[in-house]
Amino acid sequence: MSGDPEERFRRISSRVLEPELSEREMEELAREWVEVKLEVLKRHGYPVPEDREELVAQHLERLKRLRRNLGIDK
């Protein structure tokens, strides 16, 4: 997905709060979140981690924990 990283992150953030997201939708959000994060790191000259799948897994767990903490999911 293209576009300004800030705008993309806003879209991700608002989608995270949607009720009844499927596991697949949450994984897609985590994957996009990682893409935005890596793009920003690269733009600012920081090293970009090689293992994207590990980052996606970490961000997926963060999304799930956030949704549980907010009472969206159990």
HTML snippet that shows the backbone in 3Dmol.js (N, CA, C, O; Angstrom):
<script src="https://3Dmol.org/build/3Dmol-min.js"></script>
<div id="view" style="width:600px;height:400px;position:relative"></div>
<script>
const pdb = `
ATOM      1  N   MET A   1       0.850  -1.171   0.000  1.00  0.00           N
ATOM      2  CA  MET A   1       0.000   0.000   0.000  1.00  0.00           C
ATOM      3  C   MET A   1       0.891   1.227   0.000  1.00  0.00           C
ATOM      4  O   MET A   1       1.882   1.276   0.728  1.00  0.00           O
ATOM      5  N   SER A   2       0.554   2.198  -0.795  1.00  0.00           N
ATOM      6  CA  SER A   2       1.378   3.394  -0.885  1.00  0.00           C
ATOM      7  C   SER A   2       0.734   4.524  -0.101  1.00  0.00           C
ATOM      8  O   SER A   2      -0.385   4.403   0.396  1.00  0.00           O
ATOM      9  N   GLY A   3       1.462   5.614  -0.005  1.00  0.00           N
ATOM     10  CA  GLY A   3       0.954   6.782   0.685  1.00  0.00           C
ATOM     11  C   GLY A   3       1.896   7.218   1.787  1.00  0.00           C
ATOM     12  O   GLY A   3       2.895   6.566   2.092  1.00  0.00           O
ATOM     13  N   ASP A   4       1.537   8.339   2.368  1.00  0.00           N
ATOM     14  CA  ASP A   4       2.294   8.916   3.458  1.00  0.00           C
ATOM     15  C   ASP A   4       2.276   7.978   4.662  1.00  0.00           C
ATOM     16  O   ASP A   4       1.210   7.504   5.055  1.00  0.00           O
ATOM     17  N   PRO A   5       3.438   7.703   5.252  1.00  0.00           N
ATOM     18  CA  PRO A   5       3.474   6.783   6.397  1.00  0.00           C
ATOM     19  C   PRO A   5       2.571   7.220   7.554  1.00  0.00           C
ATOM     20  O   PRO A   5       1.951   6.381   8.208  1.00  0.00           O
ATOM     21  N   GLU A   6       2.496   8.524   7.807  1.00  0.00           N
ATOM     22  CA  GLU A   6       1.636   8.997   8.894  1.00  0.00           C
ATOM     23  C   GLU A   6       0.171   8.692   8.608  1.00  0.00           C
ATOM     24  O   GLU A   6      -0.561   8.252   9.495  1.00  0.00           O
ATOM     25  N   GLU A   7      -0.250   8.923   7.382  1.00  0.00           N
ATOM     26  CA  GLU A   7      -1.640   8.640   7.011  1.00  0.00           C
ATOM     27  C   GLU A   7      -1.913   7.138   7.062  1.00  0.00           C
ATOM     28  O   GLU A   7      -2.971   6.708   7.522  1.00  0.00           O
ATOM     29  N   ARG A   8      -0.966   6.357   6.595  1.00  0.00           N
ATOM     30  CA  ARG A   8      -1.135   4.898   6.655  1.00  0.00           C
ATOM     31  C   ARG A   8      -1.251   4.427   8.098  1.00  0.00           C
ATOM     32  O   ARG A   8      -2.074   3.564   8.405  1.00  0.00           O
ATOM     33  N   PHE A   9      -0.428   4.991   8.989  1.00  0.00           N
ATOM     34  CA  PHE A   9      -0.491   4.589  10.391  1.00  0.00           C
ATOM     35  C   PHE A   9      -1.819   5.009  11.017  1.00  0.00           C
ATOM     36  O   PHE A   9      -2.369   4.283  11.845  1.00  0.00           O
ATOM     37  N   ARG A  10      -2.339   6.175  10.629  1.00  0.00           N
ATOM     38  CA  ARG A  10      -3.660   6.597  11.125  1.00  0.00           C
ATOM     39  C   ARG A  10      -4.728   5.592  10.725  1.00  0.00           C
ATOM     40  O   ARG A  10      -5.586   5.235  11.532  1.00  0.00           O
ATOM     41  N   ARG A  11      -4.672   5.137   9.481  1.00  0.00           N
ATOM     42  CA  ARG A  11      -5.657   4.146   9.009  1.00  0.00           C
ATOM     43  C   ARG A  11      -5.519   2.842   9.788  1.00  0.00           C
ATOM     44  O   ARG A  11      -6.517   2.239  10.183  1.00  0.00           O
ATOM     45  N   ILE A  12      -4.291   2.412  10.005  1.00  0.00           N
ATOM     46  CA  ILE A  12      -4.056   1.188  10.784  1.00  0.00           C
ATOM     47  C   ILE A  12      -4.633   1.362  12.183  1.00  0.00           C
ATOM     48  O   ILE A  12      -5.340   0.487  12.683  1.00  0.00           O
ATOM     49  N   SER A  13      -4.329   2.491  12.811  1.00  0.00           N
ATOM     50  CA  SER A  13      -4.784   2.748  14.179  1.00  0.00           C
ATOM     51  C   SER A  13      -6.296   2.726  14.292  1.00  0.00           C
ATOM     52  O   SER A  13      -6.840   2.180  15.251  1.00  0.00           O
ATOM     53  N   SER A  14      -6.975   3.311  13.328  1.00  0.00           N
ATOM     54  CA  SER A  14      -8.441   3.320  13.406  1.00  0.00           C
ATOM     55  C   SER A  14      -9.019   1.931  13.146  1.00  0.00           C
ATOM     56  O   SER A  14     -10.023   1.557  13.751  1.00  0.00           O
ATOM     57  N   ARG A  15      -8.407   1.177  12.268  1.00  0.00           N
ATOM     58  CA  ARG A  15      -8.893  -0.183  11.991  1.00  0.00           C
ATOM     59  C   ARG A  15      -8.687  -1.110  13.172  1.00  0.00           C
ATOM     60  O   ARG A  15      -9.486  -2.022  13.387  1.00  0.00           O
ATOM     61  N   VAL A  16      -7.634  -0.895  13.938  1.00  0.00           N
ATOM     62  CA  VAL A  16      -7.351  -1.734  15.103  1.00  0.00           C
ATOM     63  C   VAL A  16      -8.530  -1.714  16.070  1.00  0.00           C
ATOM     64  O   VAL A  16      -8.779  -2.700  16.763  1.00  0.00           O
ATOM     65  N   LEU A  17      -9.247  -0.613  16.121  1.00  0.00           N
ATOM     66  CA  LEU A  17     -10.347  -0.454  17.068  1.00  0.00           C
ATOM     67  C   LEU A  17     -11.675  -0.996  16.552  1.00  0.00           C
ATOM     68  O   LEU A  17     -12.665  -0.986  17.283  1.00  0.00           O
ATOM     69  N   GLU A  18     -11.715  -1.465  15.315  1.00  0.00           N
ATOM     70  CA  GLU A  18     -12.957  -2.012  14.767  1.00  0.00           C
ATOM     71  C   GLU A  18     -13.322  -3.315  15.478  1.00  0.00           C
ATOM     72  O   GLU A  18     -12.459  -4.156  15.732  1.00  0.00           O
ATOM     73  N   PRO A  19     -14.611  -3.475  15.797  1.00  0.00           N
ATOM     74  CA  PRO A  19     -15.032  -4.730  16.434  1.00  0.00           C
ATOM     75  C   PRO A  19     -15.001  -5.889  15.439  1.00  0.00           C
ATOM     76  O   PRO A  19     -15.118  -5.697  14.229  1.00  0.00           O
ATOM     77  N   GLU A  20     -14.842  -7.077  15.974  1.00  0.00           N
ATOM     78  CA  GLU A  20     -14.955  -8.319  15.206  1.00  0.00           C
ATOM     79  C   GLU A  20     -13.981  -8.441  14.038  1.00  0.00           C
ATOM     80  O   GLU A  20     -14.363  -8.885  12.955  1.00  0.00           O
ATOM     81  N   LEU A  21     -12.734  -8.052  14.251  1.00  0.00           N
ATOM     82  CA  LEU A  21     -11.714  -8.283  13.227  1.00  0.00           C
ATOM     83  C   LEU A  21     -11.336  -9.756  13.240  1.00  0.00           C
ATOM     84  O   LEU A  21     -11.184 -10.363  14.299  1.00  0.00           O
ATOM     85  N   SER A  22     -11.188 -10.314  12.059  1.00  0.00           N
ATOM     86  CA  SER A  22     -10.763 -11.712  11.977  1.00  0.00           C
ATOM     87  C   SER A  22      -9.257 -11.800  12.228  1.00  0.00           C
ATOM     88  O   SER A  22      -8.543 -10.799  12.184  1.00  0.00           O
ATOM     89  N   GLU A  23      -8.802 -13.005  12.488  1.00  0.00           N
ATOM     90  CA  GLU A  23      -7.363 -13.243  12.678  1.00  0.00           C
ATOM     91  C   GLU A  23      -6.597 -12.787  11.434  1.00  0.00           C
ATOM     92  O   GLU A  23      -5.528 -12.185  11.537  1.00  0.00           O
ATOM     93  N   ARG A  24      -7.148 -13.078  10.278  1.00  0.00           N
ATOM     94  CA  ARG A  24      -6.496 -12.694   9.016  1.00  0.00           C
ATOM     95  C   ARG A  24      -6.407 -11.172   8.893  1.00  0.00           C
ATOM     96  O   ARG A  24      -5.373 -10.643   8.484  1.00  0.00           O
ATOM     97  N   GLU A  25      -7.492 -10.464   9.245  1.00  0.00           N
ATOM     98  CA  GLU A  25      -7.480  -9.005   9.167  1.00  0.00           C
ATOM     99  C   GLU A  25      -6.462  -8.410  10.139  1.00  0.00           C
ATOM    100  O   GLU A  25      -5.773  -7.444   9.814  1.00  0.00           O
ATOM    101  N   MET A  26      -6.374  -8.995  11.333  1.00  0.00           N
ATOM    102  CA  MET A  26      -5.384  -8.501  12.295  1.00  0.00           C
ATOM    103  C   MET A  26      -3.968  -8.757  11.794  1.00  0.00           C
ATOM    104  O   MET A  26      -3.082  -7.922  11.980  1.00  0.00           O
ATOM    105  N   GLU A  27      -3.753  -9.903  11.163  1.00  0.00           N
ATOM    106  CA  GLU A  27      -2.425 -10.186  10.616  1.00  0.00           C
ATOM    107  C   GLU A  27      -2.081  -9.208   9.493  1.00  0.00           C
ATOM    108  O   GLU A  27      -0.939  -8.761   9.391  1.00  0.00           O
ATOM    109  N   GLU A  28      -3.053  -8.876   8.656  1.00  0.00           N
ATOM    110  CA  GLU A  28      -2.826  -7.896   7.590  1.00  0.00           C
ATOM    111  C   GLU A  28      -2.471  -6.531   8.174  1.00  0.00           C
ATOM    112  O   GLU A  28      -1.587  -5.843   7.664  1.00  0.00           O
ATOM    113  N   LEU A  29      -3.167  -6.138   9.249  1.00  0.00           N
ATOM    114  CA  LEU A  29      -2.855  -4.870   9.910  1.00  0.00           C
ATOM    115  C   LEU A  29      -1.446  -4.894  10.492  1.00  0.00           C
ATOM    116  O   LEU A  29      -0.702  -3.921  10.363  1.00  0.00           O
ATOM    117  N   ALA A  30      -1.079  -5.995  11.129  1.00  0.00           N
ATOM    118  CA  ALA A  30       0.267  -6.120  11.695  1.00  0.00           C
ATOM    119  C   ALA A  30       1.313  -6.037  10.588  1.00  0.00           C
ATOM    120  O   ALA A  30       2.346  -5.388  10.753  1.00  0.00           O
ATOM    121  N   ARG A  31       1.048  -6.687   9.473  1.00  0.00           N
ATOM    122  CA  ARG A  31       1.986  -6.675   8.348  1.00  0.00           C
ATOM    123  C   ARG A  31       2.144  -5.249   7.802  1.00  0.00           C
ATOM    124  O   ARG A  31       3.258  -4.815   7.509  1.00  0.00           O
ATOM    125  N   GLU A  32       1.034  -4.528   7.668  1.00  0.00           N
ATOM    126  CA  GLU A  32       1.119  -3.151   7.168  1.00  0.00           C
ATOM    127  C   GLU A  32       1.836  -2.258   8.182  1.00  0.00           C
ATOM    128  O   GLU A  32       2.621  -1.389   7.803  1.00  0.00           O
ATOM    129  N   TRP A  33       1.565  -2.474   9.470  1.00  0.00           N
ATOM    130  CA  TRP A  33       2.232  -1.708  10.523  1.00  0.00           C
ATOM    131  C   TRP A  33       3.746  -1.895  10.410  1.00  0.00           C
ATOM    132  O   TRP A  33       4.498  -0.924  10.497  1.00  0.00           O
ATOM    133  N   VAL A  34       4.189  -3.125  10.218  1.00  0.00           N
ATOM    134  CA  VAL A  34       5.620  -3.406  10.071  1.00  0.00           C
ATOM    135  C   VAL A  34       6.168  -2.720   8.823  1.00  0.00           C
ATOM    136  O   VAL A  34       7.257  -2.148   8.870  1.00  0.00           O
ATOM    137  N   GLU A  35       5.443  -2.763   7.718  1.00  0.00           N
ATOM    138  CA  GLU A  35       5.900  -2.107   6.487  1.00  0.00           C
ATOM    139  C   GLU A  35       6.103  -0.616   6.703  1.00  0.00           C
ATOM    140  O   GLU A  35       7.105  -0.050   6.266  1.00  0.00           O
ATOM    141  N   VAL A  36       5.145   0.026   7.382  1.00  0.00           N
ATOM    142  CA  VAL A  36       5.253   1.461   7.659  1.00  0.00           C
ATOM    143  C   VAL A  36       6.455   1.728   8.566  1.00  0.00           C
ATOM    144  O   VAL A  36       7.239   2.644   8.318  1.00  0.00           O
ATOM    145  N   LYS A  37       6.588   0.931   9.604  1.00  0.00           N
ATOM    146  CA  LYS A  37       7.696   1.100  10.550  1.00  0.00           C
ATOM    147  C   LYS A  37       9.043   0.984   9.835  1.00  0.00           C
ATOM    148  O   LYS A  37       9.930   1.813  10.040  1.00  0.00           O
ATOM    149  N   LEU A  38       9.193  -0.037   9.004  1.00  0.00           N
ATOM    150  CA  LEU A  38      10.459  -0.243   8.298  1.00  0.00           C
ATOM    151  C   LEU A  38      10.727   0.876   7.295  1.00  0.00           C
ATOM    152  O   LEU A  38      11.873   1.287   7.111  1.00  0.00           O
ATOM    153  N   GLU A  39       9.680   1.364   6.653  1.00  0.00           N
ATOM    154  CA  GLU A  39       9.831   2.480   5.710  1.00  0.00           C
ATOM    155  C   GLU A  39      10.349   3.723   6.433  1.00  0.00           C
ATOM    156  O   GLU A  39      11.248   4.403   5.937  1.00  0.00           O
ATOM    157  N   VAL A  40       9.784   4.017   7.600  1.00  0.00           N
ATOM    158  CA  VAL A  40      10.217   5.183   8.374  1.00  0.00           C
ATOM    159  C   VAL A  40      11.656   5.002   8.851  1.00  0.00           C
ATOM    160  O   VAL A  40      12.458   5.931   8.759  1.00  0.00           O
ATOM    161  N   LEU A  41      11.989   3.818   9.358  1.00  0.00           N
ATOM    162  CA  LEU A  41      13.366   3.560   9.790  1.00  0.00           C
ATOM    163  C   LEU A  41      14.345   3.766   8.636  1.00  0.00           C
ATOM    164  O   LEU A  41      15.385   4.404   8.798  1.00  0.00           O
ATOM    165  N   LYS A  42      14.003   3.222   7.476  1.00  0.00           N
ATOM    166  CA  LYS A  42      14.876   3.318   6.304  1.00  0.00           C
ATOM    167  C   LYS A  42      15.052   4.775   5.869  1.00  0.00           C
ATOM    168  O   LYS A  42      16.163   5.205   5.560  1.00  0.00           O
ATOM    169  N   ARG A  43      13.957   5.527   5.846  1.00  0.00           N
ATOM    170  CA  ARG A  43      14.018   6.940   5.453  1.00  0.00           C
ATOM    171  C   ARG A  43      14.959   7.749   6.333  1.00  0.00           C
ATOM    172  O   ARG A  43      15.596   8.697   5.874  1.00  0.00           O
ATOM    173  N   HIS A  44      15.039   7.365   7.597  1.00  0.00           N
ATOM    174  CA  HIS A  44      15.854   8.114   8.548  1.00  0.00           C
ATOM    175  C   HIS A  44      17.235   7.500   8.763  1.00  0.00           C
ATOM    176  O   HIS A  44      17.960   7.883   9.681  1.00  0.00           O
ATOM    177  N   GLY A  45      17.587   6.548   7.910  1.00  0.00           N
ATOM    178  CA  GLY A  45      18.932   5.999   7.927  1.00  0.00           C
ATOM    179  C   GLY A  45      19.204   4.944   8.983  1.00  0.00           C
ATOM    180  O   GLY A  45      20.359   4.601   9.236  1.00  0.00           O
ATOM    181  N   TYR A  46      18.156   4.428   9.600  1.00  0.00           N
ATOM    182  CA  TYR A  46      18.341   3.374  10.599  1.00  0.00           C
ATOM    183  C   TYR A  46      18.372   2.015   9.914  1.00  0.00           C
ATOM    184  O   TYR A  46      17.771   1.837   8.855  1.00  0.00           O
ATOM    185  N   PRO A  47      19.064   1.064  10.511  1.00  0.00           N
ATOM    186  CA  PRO A  47      19.095  -0.278   9.921  1.00  0.00           C
ATOM    187  C   PRO A  47      17.707  -0.917   9.969  1.00  0.00           C
ATOM    188  O   PRO A  47      16.947  -0.737  10.921  1.00  0.00           O
ATOM    189  N   VAL A  48      17.411  -1.657   8.929  1.00  0.00           N
ATOM    190  CA  VAL A  48      16.115  -2.334   8.823  1.00  0.00           C
ATOM    191  C   VAL A  48      16.331  -3.809   9.129  1.00  0.00           C
ATOM    192  O   VAL A  48      17.144  -4.466   8.478  1.00  0.00           O
ATOM    193  N   PRO A  49      15.608  -4.335  10.118  1.00  0.00           N
ATOM    194  CA  PRO A  49      15.761  -5.756  10.458  1.00  0.00           C
ATOM    195  C   PRO A  49      15.456  -6.663   9.267  1.00  0.00           C
ATOM    196  O   PRO A  49      14.596  -6.358   8.442  1.00  0.00           O
ATOM    197  N   GLU A  50      16.166  -7.762   9.196  1.00  0.00           N
ATOM    198  CA  GLU A  50      16.000  -8.721   8.104  1.00  0.00           C
ATOM    199  C   GLU A  50      14.748  -9.574   8.257  1.00  0.00           C
ATOM    200  O   GLU A  50      14.051  -9.835   7.276  1.00  0.00           O
ATOM    201  N   ASP A  51      14.457 -10.008   9.470  1.00  0.00           N
ATOM    202  CA  ASP A  51      13.378 -10.966   9.709  1.00  0.00           C
ATOM    203  C   ASP A  51      12.033 -10.261   9.876  1.00  0.00           C
ATOM    204  O   ASP A  51      11.604  -9.964  10.991  1.00  0.00           O
ATOM    205  N   ARG A  52      11.384 -10.005   8.756  1.00  0.00           N
ATOM    206  CA  ARG A  52      10.089  -9.313   8.783  1.00  0.00           C
ATOM    207  C   ARG A  52       9.002 -10.171   9.408  1.00  0.00           C
ATOM    208  O   ARG A  52       8.118  -9.648  10.086  1.00  0.00           O
ATOM    209  N   GLU A  53       9.054 -11.466   9.194  1.00  0.00           N
ATOM    210  CA  GLU A  53       8.005 -12.345   9.728  1.00  0.00           C
ATOM    211  C   GLU A  53       8.006 -12.340  11.251  1.00  0.00           C
ATOM    212  O   GLU A  53       6.946 -12.396  11.875  1.00  0.00           O
ATOM    213  N   GLU A  54       9.184 -12.272  11.848  1.00  0.00           N
ATOM    214  CA  GLU A  54       9.263 -12.182  13.314  1.00  0.00           C
ATOM    215  C   GLU A  54       8.656 -10.864  13.791  1.00  0.00           C
ATOM    216  O   GLU A  54       7.942 -10.830  14.793  1.00  0.00           O
ATOM    217  N   LEU A  55       8.944  -9.780  13.068  1.00  0.00           N
ATOM    218  CA  LEU A  55       8.354  -8.487  13.422  1.00  0.00           C
ATOM    219  C   LEU A  55       6.836  -8.514  13.280  1.00  0.00           C
ATOM    220  O   LEU A  55       6.122  -7.975  14.126  1.00  0.00           O
ATOM    221  N   VAL A  56       6.345  -9.135  12.221  1.00  0.00           N
ATOM    222  CA  VAL A  56       4.893  -9.236  12.029  1.00  0.00           C
ATOM    223  C   VAL A  56       4.275 -10.000  13.195  1.00  0.00           C
ATOM    224  O   VAL A  56       3.237  -9.598  13.719  1.00  0.00           O
ATOM    225  N   ALA A  57       4.900 -11.089  13.601  1.00  0.00           N
ATOM    226  CA  ALA A  57       4.385 -11.875  14.725  1.00  0.00           C
ATOM    227  C   ALA A  57       4.371 -11.044  16.008  1.00  0.00           C
ATOM    228  O   ALA A  57       3.411 -11.104  16.776  1.00  0.00           O
ATOM    229  N   GLN A  58       5.421 -10.275  16.241  1.00  0.00           N
ATOM    230  CA  GLN A  58       5.479  -9.423  17.430  1.00  0.00           C
ATOM    231  C   GLN A  58       4.385  -8.358  17.401  1.00  0.00           C
ATOM    232  O   GLN A  58       3.720  -8.116  18.409  1.00  0.00           O
ATOM    233  N   HIS A  59       4.202  -7.725  16.249  1.00  0.00           N
ATOM    234  CA  HIS A  59       3.194  -6.674  16.138  1.00  0.00           C
ATOM    235  C   HIS A  59       1.781  -7.251  16.206  1.00  0.00           C
ATOM    236  O   HIS A  59       0.874  -6.602  16.728  1.00  0.00           O
ATOM    237  N   LEU A  60       1.588  -8.442  15.695  1.00  0.00           N
ATOM    238  CA  LEU A  60       0.283  -9.094  15.807  1.00  0.00           C
ATOM    239  C   LEU A  60      -0.050  -9.323  17.279  1.00  0.00           C
ATOM    240  O   LEU A  60      -1.180  -9.080  17.702  1.00  0.00           O
ATOM    241  N   GLU A  61       0.913  -9.784  18.051  1.00  0.00           N
ATOM    242  CA  GLU A  61       0.681  -9.983  19.486  1.00  0.00           C
ATOM    243  C   GLU A  61       0.388  -8.662  20.183  1.00  0.00           C
ATOM    244  O   GLU A  61      -0.440  -8.609  21.094  1.00  0.00           O
ATOM    245  N   ARG A  62       1.058  -7.600  19.763  1.00  0.00           N
ATOM    246  CA  ARG A  62       0.786  -6.273  20.342  1.00  0.00           C
ATOM    247  C   ARG A  62      -0.644  -5.832  20.033  1.00  0.00           C
ATOM    248  O   ARG A  62      -1.339  -5.302  20.900  1.00  0.00           O
ATOM    249  N   LEU A  63      -1.075  -6.054  18.791  1.00  0.00           N
ATOM    250  CA  LEU A  63      -2.450  -5.700  18.412  1.00  0.00           C
ATOM    251  C   LEU A  63      -3.461  -6.470  19.248  1.00  0.00           C
ATOM    252  O   LEU A  63      -4.434  -5.899  19.742  1.00  0.00           O
ATOM    253  N   LYS A  64      -3.230  -7.751  19.401  1.00  0.00           N
ATOM    254  CA  LYS A  64      -4.151  -8.581  20.183  1.00  0.00           C
ATOM    255  C   LYS A  64      -4.197  -8.127  21.637  1.00  0.00           C
ATOM    256  O   LYS A  64      -5.271  -8.023  22.230  1.00  0.00           O
ATOM    257  N   ARG A  65      -3.024  -7.857  22.207  1.00  0.00           N
ATOM    258  CA  ARG A  65      -2.959  -7.410  23.604  1.00  0.00           C
ATOM    259  C   ARG A  65      -3.676  -6.068  23.770  1.00  0.00           C
ATOM    260  O   ARG A  65      -4.415  -5.874  24.735  1.00  0.00           O
ATOM    261  N   LEU A  66      -3.463  -5.153  22.843  1.00  0.00           N
ATOM    262  CA  LEU A  66      -4.128  -3.853  22.887  1.00  0.00           C
ATOM    263  C   LEU A  66      -5.643  -4.015  22.842  1.00  0.00           C
ATOM    264  O   LEU A  66      -6.366  -3.395  23.622  1.00  0.00           O
ATOM    265  N   ARG A  67      -6.119  -4.856  21.920  1.00  0.00           N
ATOM    266  CA  ARG A  67      -7.562  -5.066  21.788  1.00  0.00           C
ATOM    267  C   ARG A  67      -8.141  -5.699  23.059  1.00  0.00           C
ATOM    268  O   ARG A  67      -9.240  -5.341  23.484  1.00  0.00           O
ATOM    269  N   ARG A  68      -7.415  -6.628  23.659  1.00  0.00           N
ATOM    270  CA  ARG A  68      -7.880  -7.227  24.926  1.00  0.00           C
ATOM    271  C   ARG A  68      -7.906  -6.187  26.041  1.00  0.00           C
ATOM    272  O   ARG A  68      -8.873  -6.106  26.798  1.00  0.00           O
ATOM    273  N   ASN A  69      -6.847  -5.397  26.139  1.00  0.00           N
ATOM    274  CA  ASN A  69      -6.767  -4.383  27.191  1.00  0.00           C
ATOM    275  C   ASN A  69      -7.857  -3.325  27.059  1.00  0.00           C
ATOM    276  O   ASN A  69      -8.304  -2.767  28.061  1.00  0.00           O
ATOM    277  N   LEU A  70      -8.284  -3.048  25.838  1.00  0.00           N
ATOM    278  CA  LEU A  70      -9.348  -2.071  25.605  1.00  0.00           C
ATOM    279  C   LEU A  70     -10.738  -2.686  25.712  1.00  0.00           C
ATOM    280  O   LEU A  70     -11.743  -1.979  25.633  1.00  0.00           O
ATOM    281  N   GLY A  71     -10.795  -4.000  25.891  1.00  0.00           N
ATOM    282  CA  GLY A  71     -12.084  -4.673  26.021  1.00  0.00           C
ATOM    283  C   GLY A  71     -12.772  -4.963  24.701  1.00  0.00           C
ATOM    284  O   GLY A  71     -13.955  -5.304  24.683  1.00  0.00           O
ATOM    285  N   ILE A  72     -12.053  -4.832  23.596  1.00  0.00           N
ATOM    286  CA  ILE A  72     -12.630  -5.117  22.278  1.00  0.00           C
ATOM    287  C   ILE A  72     -12.731  -6.617  22.075  1.00  0.00           C
ATOM    288  O   ILE A  72     -13.737  -7.117  21.572  1.00  0.00           O
ATOM    289  N   ASP A  73     -11.695  -7.331  22.466  1.00  0.00           N
ATOM    290  CA  ASP A  73     -11.657  -8.793  22.369  1.00  0.00           C
ATOM    291  C   ASP A  73     -11.418  -9.368  23.760  1.00  0.00           C
ATOM    292  O   ASP A  73     -10.952  -8.678  24.667  1.00  0.00           O
ATOM    293  N   LYS A  74     -11.747 -10.639  23.902  1.00  0.00           N
ATOM    294  CA  LYS A  74     -11.519 -11.310  25.192  1.00  0.00           C
ATOM    295  C   LYS A  74     -10.262 -12.141  25.141  1.00  0.00           C
ATOM    296  O   LYS A  74      -9.904 -12.780  26.131  1.00  0.00           O
TER     297      LYS A  74
END
`;
const viewer = $3Dmol.createViewer("view");
viewer.addModel(pdb, "pdb");
viewer.setStyle({}, {cartoon: {color: "spectrum"}});
viewer.zoomTo();
viewer.render();
</script>
